Amino acid sequence: MRRGVSQIIRPLLWPNVIIGILAMLTIGLSGCETSSRQDTRIPPLPSADNQKRIKIGIEFLDKAIRRNSNVAANYQKRAELYMELRNWPRALDDINDALERSPSNGNFLLTRARILRQLKRYKEAVADALRAEVLQQSTPELYILLGDLTQQQRQFQQAKLYLAKALQMAPYDGEAYFYQGLLVARQGDTLGGIALMQRAIELKPRFAPIYAELTSIHTRLREYDQARLYNNQGLGYFPKESSLHYARGEMYHRLKRLDSALISYRKAAVFDTTNYLADFQAGTIYLKWNSLPQAVKSFEKTIRFNPKMPQVNFMLGTAYDRLGNLEKAIEQYDLASKANPADWKARGRLYRAQQRKNYFDTYGYLPPVTAKAAEEDIEEETTEPEKALDDRIKIEVITPRLELKTKTDTARNLRIRQ
């Protein structure tokens, strides 16, 4: 009897079991299909060096975007990877694509503000950061960013408020202490700024801008041993950090060790192709050595990234002038004199180049350069690195204001100063 019942029930159960298995497979496949459509998660990457890890991540996201170009998060993730490579134009393109698909995403706006800061487009960066704040992105990172951007625009009081808010939210954030130290130094309290940056190193030793700024400050104070100490520490953590190599180049430039300065500037330009200051300073050294083709290449690259860079048109005009390319020299001198009508040297060089060109058009050869003109050329070669920069740090020497004279000690001839 039991055997008969089981024989009847068994055929009835098999269709239900098969239907259940098919249902589970359908759910699993649909889940895989949904995941493959979005591809917003990067799988765990194999252990590799940082450059290889970034390359694998970008390749994965490229495939995900090709499969589905409407997922905004994929563009944002790829922008973050390009930021690690310091490829700011590509990062900006990707984050713009992400914002086209999700214009009200505060995190995307914050990312774009960080990219625009690196491209020195401070007004646009501030606008994006403020929009991110409205969209409830009130984080210490946001207020640190706003603190940096506003002091770049010399809005020091506003920067102070933003950084105070960041420290209130995260009292042990090393970046907040660094930008506060930078703000204090810019306002004239150099020693106070150094103290805050040293505190930032204690809280966040792996933050490259601290070492670059401390190198720069101590170089301006002519404390070269301290500058070299901080620079070596920073390069120990970040051997390919462009700002550290640039600061090292500044230090060697001040010490008149031009070979070492040029090596550092070239490294800075290689590790960050947008570091036009490094190209400019390398160009000044090439010009001093009369390596004119290299000087032209360096100055032209500077103009590509920052056409309004002070002195760059004048220096490029000088290089073309010495090469005998008077048409391009006149063009660059003219741009320099229009950018700064008070620049009498640019106007003088423009007039001299025009006279030499007229002479060449008339007689078919160039006149010899006069001794006075040669002296002027040599004088221009002595451009020091800080003249090309904005006045980021104000160095003030503290001098005694009061002298108290006391009775002379005949044994020690002592005078007290206060």
C-alpha positions in Angstrom: 0.0 0.0 0.0 2.7 2.4 1.0 4.7 1.6 -2.0 1.7 2.3 -4.2 1.1 5.7 -2.6 4.8 6.7 -3.0 4.7 5.7 -6.7 1.7 8.0 -7.1 3.2 11.0 -5.2 6.7 10.9 -6.6 5.6 11.8 -10.2 3.6 14.6 -8.8 6.5 16.1 -6.8 9.0 16.2 -9.7 7.3 18.9 -11.7 7.2 21.2 -8.6 10.9 20.6 -7.9 11.8 21.4 -11.5 9.7 24.6 -11.4 11.4 25.7 -8.1 14.9 25.2 -9.6 14.0 27.1 -12.7 12.6 29.9 -10.6 15.8 30.2 -8.6 17.9 30.2 -11.8 15.8 32.9 -13.3 16.2 35.1 -10.2 20.0 34.5 -10.2 20.3 35.3 -13.8 18.2 38.5 -13.5 20.4 39.6 -10.6 23.5 39.0 -12.7 22.0 40.9 -15.6 21.1 43.9 -13.4 24.7 43.9 -12.0 26.2 43.7 -15.5 24.0 46.5 -16.7 25.1 48.9 -14.0 28.7 47.8 -13.2 29.0 50.5 -10.5 31.3 48.2 -8.3 34.9 47.7 -9.1 35.8 44.1 -8.2 38.7 43.4 -5.8 41.9 44.0 -7.8 45.0 41.8 -7.6 47.9 42.9 -5.5 50.0 45.2 -7.7 51.7 48.6 -7.7 49.6 51.7 -7.6 50.0 52.5 -11.3 48.9 49.0 -12.4 46.0 49.1 -10.0 44.7 52.4 -11.5 45.2 51.0 -15.0 43.1 47.9 -14.3 40.4 50.0 -12.6 40.2 52.4 -15.6 40.0 49.5 -18.1 37.2 47.9 -16.1 35.2 51.1 -16.0 35.8 51.7 -19.7 34.1 48.4 -20.4 31.3 49.2 -18.0 30.6 52.6 -19.7 30.6 51.0 -23.1 28.0 48.5 -22.0 25.8 51.2 -20.4 26.7 54.9 -20.8 23.9 56.1 -18.5 25.4 55.2 -15.1 26.7 58.4 -13.7 28.7 56.7 -10.8 31.0 55.0 -13.3 32.1 58.4 -14.7 32.7 59.7 -11.2 34.8 56.6 -10.2 36.9 56.9 -13.4 37.4 60.6 -12.7 38.8 59.7 -9.2 41.3 57.3 -10.8 42.4 60.0 -13.3 42.9 62.4 -10.4 45.3 59.9 -8.8 47.2 60.0 -12.1 47.1 63.8 -12.0 45.4 63.8 -15.4 43.1 66.7 -14.6 41.7 67.4 -18.1 40.5 63.7 -18.4 39.2 63.8 -14.8 37.2 67.0 -15.6 35.7 65.5 -18.7 34.5 62.4 -16.8 33.0 64.4 -13.8 31.2 66.7 -16.3 29.7 63.6 -17.9 28.6 62.3 -14.5 27.0 65.7 -13.7 25.1 65.7 -17.0 23.5 62.5 -15.9 23.0 63.5 -12.2 23.2 67.3 -11.9 22.0 67.4 -8.3 24.6 65.0 -6.9 26.5 66.9 -4.2 29.4 64.4 -4.1 29.9 64.9 -7.9 30.0 68.6 -7.4 32.6 68.3 -4.6 34.8 66.1 -6.9 34.6 68.7 -9.7 35.5 71.5 -7.2 38.6 69.5 -6.3 39.6 69.1 -9.9 39.0 72.8 -10.7 41.2 73.8 -7.8 44.1 71.8 -9.3 43.5 73.6 -12.6 43.5 76.9 -10.7 40.0 77.8 -11.8 39.2 79.0 -8.3 35.9 80.9 -8.9 34.3 77.9 -10.6 35.6 75.6 -7.9 34.0 77.8 -5.1 30.7 77.9 -7.0 30.6 74.1 -7.1 31.7 73.7 -3.5 28.9 76.1 -2.3 26.3 74.2 -4.4 27.6 70.9 -2.8 27.1 72.5 0.7 23.5 73.4 -0.3 23.0 69.7 -1.3 23.8 68.6 2.3 27.5 67.8 1.6 28.5 69.4 4.9 31.7 67.5 5.6 35.1 68.5 7.0 36.6 67.9 3.5 34.2 70.4 2.0 35.0 73.2 4.5 38.8 72.5 4.1 38.4 72.8 0.4 36.4 76.1 0.8 39.1 77.3 3.2 41.8 76.8 0.7 39.9 78.2 -2.3 38.8 81.4 -0.5 42.3 82.2 0.7 43.6 81.6 -2.9 41.2 84.5 -3.7 42.6 86.4 -0.8 39.3 86.3 1.2 41.2 85.6 4.4 38.4 86.2 6.8 36.0 83.9 5.0 38.8 81.2 4.8 39.3 81.5 8.5 35.6 80.8 9.2 35.6 77.8 6.9 38.7 76.3 8.5 37.4 76.9 12.0 34.2 75.0 11.0 36.3 72.1 9.6 38.3 71.9 12.9 35.1 72.0 14.9 33.8 69.0 13.0 37.2 67.2 12.9 39.6 68.5 15.6 42.4 66.1 14.6 42.3 66.6 10.9 45.9 67.2 9.7 44.8 68.9 6.4 42.7 71.5 8.3 45.8 72.4 10.4 47.9 72.6 7.2 45.6 75.1 5.4 45.2 77.1 8.6 49.0 77.3 8.9 49.1 78.4 5.3 46.5 81.1 6.0 48.4 82.4 9.0 51.7 82.5 7.1 50.0 84.4 4.2 48.8 87.0 6.7 52.4 87.6 7.9 52.8 85.3 10.9 55.4 83.0 9.4 56.4 81.3 12.7 52.8 80.7 13.6 52.2 79.1 10.2 55.2 76.8 10.6 54.0 75.7 14.0 50.6 74.8 12.6 52.1 72.9 9.7 54.4 70.9 12.1 51.2 70.0 14.0 49.7 68.9 10.7 52.7 66.6 10.1 52.1 65.0 13.5 48.4 64.3 12.6 48.9 63.4 8.9 52.5 62.6 8.0 51.6 61.3 4.6 50.4 64.6 3.1 52.7 65.9 0.4 51.7 69.7 0.3 52.9 70.1 3.9 56.5 69.2 3.0 56.4 71.2 -0.2 55.3 74.4 1.6 57.7 74.0 4.5 60.5 73.5 2.0 59.4 76.7 0.2 59.1 78.8 3.4 62.5 77.8 4.8 64.0 78.4 1.4 62.7 82.0 1.5 64.0 82.3 5.1 67.4 81.1 3.8 67.3 78.2 6.2 68.5 75.7 3.7 69.3 72.9 6.0 65.7 72.9 7.3 64.3 73.2 3.8 66.4 70.2 2.7 65.3 68.2 5.8 61.6 68.6 5.1 62.1 68.1 1.4 63.9 64.8 2.0 61.2 63.6 4.4 58.5 64.4 1.8 60.3 62.7 -1.0 60.8 59.6 1.2 57.0 59.3 1.3 56.3 60.6 -2.2 59.2 60.1 -4.6 57.1 61.1 -7.6 55.4 64.2 -6.1 55.8 67.1 -8.5 55.4 69.9 -5.9 58.3 68.5 -3.8 60.6 68.4 -6.8 59.6 71.9 -7.7 60.3 73.1 -4.2 63.7 71.4 -4.3 64.4 73.2 -7.6 63.6 76.5 -5.9 66.0 75.8 -3.1 68.9 74.9 -5.5 68.1 77.9 -7.7 68.5 80.1 -4.7 71.8 78.4 -3.9 72.9 79.1 -7.5 73.3 75.3 -8.1 71.7 75.5 -11.5 72.5 71.9 -12.6 70.7 70.5 -9.6 67.8 73.0 -9.9 67.3 72.1 -13.6 67.2 68.3 -12.7 64.5 69.0 -10.1 62.4 71.3 -12.3 62.5 68.7 -15.1 61.4 65.9 -12.7 58.6 68.2 -11.5 57.4 68.7 -15.1 57.6 65.0 -15.9 55.6 63.9 -12.8 52.9 66.6 -13.4 52.6 67.7 -17.0 50.4 70.7 -15.9 53.1 72.1 -13.6 53.9 75.1 -15.9 55.9 76.8 -13.2 58.5 74.0 -13.4 58.7 74.5 -17.2 59.1 78.3 -16.8 61.9 78.0 -14.4 63.6 75.3 -16.5 63.3 77.8 -19.4 65.0 80.5 -17.5 68.0 78.2 -16.8 68.2 77.1 -20.5 68.1 80.8 -21.5 70.9 81.6 -19.1 73.0 78.8 -20.6 72.0 79.9 -24.2 70.3 76.5 -24.8 67.8 78.4 -26.9 65.7 75.6 -28.5 65.1 74.0 -25.1 64.2 77.4 -23.7 61.7 78.0 -26.4 60.1 74.6 -25.8 59.8 75.2 -22.1 58.3 78.7 -22.5 55.8 77.6 -25.1 54.6 74.8 -22.8 54.2 77.3 -20.1 52.0 79.5 -22.3 49.9 76.5 -23.3 48.9 76.0 -19.7 48.9 79.7 -18.5 49.0 82.3 -21.2 48.8 85.1 -18.6 52.0 83.9 -16.7 54.0 87.1 -15.8 57.2 87.5 -17.9 56.7 84.4 -20.0 56.1 86.3 -23.3 59.1 88.5 -22.6 61.4 85.5 -21.9 60.1 83.7 -25.0 60.6 86.8 -27.1 64.2 87.0 -25.8 64.9 83.4 -26.8 63.4 84.0 -30.3 65.4 87.2 -30.6 68.7 85.4 -29.9 67.8 82.7 -32.4 67.3 85.4 -35.0 63.6 84.7 -35.4 62.7 88.4 -35.3 59.1 88.0 -36.4 58.2 85.7 -33.5 60.3 87.9 -31.1 58.4 91.0 -32.1 55.1 89.1 -31.6 56.1 88.0 -28.1 57.5 91.4 -27.1 54.3 93.0 -28.3 52.2 90.7 -26.2 54.3 91.4 -23.2 54.1 95.2 -23.6 50.3 95.0 -24.1 49.9 92.8 -21.0 51.8 95.3 -18.9 52.1 98.8 -20.6 54.4 99.9 -17.8 57.0 97.3 -18.7 59.5 99.6 -20.3 62.0 96.7 -20.9 59.4 94.9 -23.1 58.7 98.1 -25.1 62.5 98.7 -25.5 63.1 95.2 -26.7 60.1 95.5 -29.1 61.6 98.7 -30.6 65.1 97.1 -30.9 63.7 94.0 -32.6 61.7 96.1 -35.1 64.8 98.2 -35.9 66.8 95.0 -36.5 64.1 93.6 -38.7 64.0 96.7 -40.8 67.8 96.6 -41.1 67.6 93.0 -42.2 64.9 93.7 -44.8 67.0 96.6 -46.2 70.5 95.0 -46.2 69.8 91.3 -46.0 71.8 90.6 -42.8 71.4 91.4 -39.1 73.4 94.1 -37.4 75.7 93.1 -34.6 74.2 93.4 -31.1 75.6 96.3 -29.2 77.4 95.9 -25.9 74.7 97.7 -24.0 72.0 95.4 -25.5 74.1 92.3 -24.5 74.3 93.6 -20.9 70.5 94.0 -20.8 70.2 90.4 -22.0 72.5 89.1 -19.3 70.6 91.1 -16.7 67.3 89.4 -17.7 68.9 85.9 -17.2 69.3 86.5 -13.5 65.5 86.0 -12.8 65.1 84.4 -9.4 62.4 81.8 -9.1 60.2 83.6 -6.6 59.7 86.5 -9.0 57.5 84.4 -11.2 55.3 83.2 -8.4 52.4 84.8 -6.6 53.4 86.1 -3.2 52.1 83.1 -1.3 54.1 83.5 1.9 55.0 86.8 3.4 58.3 86.7 5.2 58.8 89.4 7.8 62.0 89.7 9.8 61.4 90.5 13.5 63.6 93.4 14.7 63.9 94.8 18.2 61.8 98.0 18.7 63.1 99.0 22.1 66.5 99.2 23.5 67.1 99.5 27.2 70.4 101.0 28.2 71.7 100.0 31.6 74.8 100.9 33.5 77.9 99.5 31.9 79.5 96.5 33.7 83.2 97.3 33.5 84.0 93.6 33.8 81.7 92.3 31.0 80.7 95.5 29.1 77.0 94.3 29.1 74.1 95.9 27.3 70.6 94.5 27.5 68.4 94.5 24.4 64.7 93.8 24.3 
